Amino acid sequence: MGHNGIFRNDTCDAYETTAPNWREKRPVKSLVVGRPILLALEDIDGSPSFLEKALRYLEKHGIRVEGILRQAADVEEVDRRLCEYEQGRTEFAPGEDAHIVGDCVKHVLRELPSSPVPASCCTALLEAF
């Protein structure tokens, strides 16, 4: 298929040979992805979590970016940014690509072990319509 890396299995061979092997450095248990809902916005120590920091970044820097949650970022870049966060780069710089940060937020929300909205609220919302 393509040479642009849109699909996970279609990565460019040149990229694979020149990119640092950042996936091997990823912790066995993620500090970001798949965390319980109670830790989604605040870490155990009370500090803001990845999701809280990413949402704050989007409020401040991504609000004027067209298609911020509609246009997809490169999957490899999203994975790389999540890995960088887990390795200690825990702040978002003003010049970061807002689409990558937005896709990181979507990825973290998709991987929550439970729904961020309780079933009782979902039922009430459905009944309201």
Secondary structure by P-SEA (a helix, b strand, c coil): ccccccccccccaaaaaccccccccccccccccccccccccccccccccaaaaaaaaaacccccccccccccccaaaaaaaaaaaaaccccccccccaaaaaaaaaaaaaacccccccaaaaaaaaaac
